[in-house]
């Protein structure tokens, strides 16, 4: 059982690396600081590992015992938590959608807590409040910075020297690596926090191996999510891309220092939307990719909560209600897919008219 828990955790860490890549290096890649995808992924992998190794400890403490009592965790429940979160994140990565690993992990932990009726409600409410506020803080900061940058870019348009462009490129690369560093600080705990809480592995070893597999996931699985954040939301200049990375990266670093697991991908995507609003106005909110991302943000914690509760109730507690909840989770997934297809057909018909 311990081996199974480790395998699932490290596979989950790889998917975290893939999803986090979109948030960390998407701006640098979309802004043209890195022209080759593999270079962007390599830089993200190195920076994510350093962030996990040097600053991931505080968030690990929260996820190993801040949501539900650590005494409740054992090998079986750890597997249930990680498997539920991993499945949700893996599906999102295959769709190419940047997804918050914190949301799916917290959702899975809450599902276990609901099954055993043991939750730290005050802590959960505080984390949810931060989740709701932080993306909009990123949006408005990026929007304000974008407003300041826009006239500056118009003034210097056509007067750019090679030195100026190179300096901006270097600054954007540093900002992208800084954001990837913040991703490592905050997100590695999602994969290995439950292991530490169940005393299955020491915190230092968990952070080391978790960081390594997060980096590996960034290299092998990060391409689709990177493209989504970099190219499909809005066009970014070097200066605006730097603003995006510095905004979301700083917010996540601050949250990590306080041990708060936060949605980095949401902060980064909302920062990109803030810049995009300056570029394209409100029309950017009508794009299909934005709608897709928002739907998955809402869907991800609910689905991981239902799956983890169903696994615990059916397999561990041997209650019939687990089967009902699992069936409900399947219906939610099916309904989500049917709704998406129906909206796609409706848009095609409207376009043909």
Secondary structure as UniProt FT lines:
FT   HELIX           2..30
FT   TURN            31..32
FT   HELIX           37..55
FT   HELIX           57..65
FT   HELIX           70..72
FT   HELIX           75..95
FT   HELIX           101..116
FT   HELIX           121..156
FT   TURN            157..158
FT   HELIX           162..197
FT   TURN            198..199
FT   HELIX           203..221
FT   HELIX           223..231
FT   HELIX           238..257
FT   TURN            258..259
FT   HELIX           264..280
FT   HELIX           281..286
FT   HELIX           288..311
FT   HELIX           312..316
FT   HELIX           321..352
//
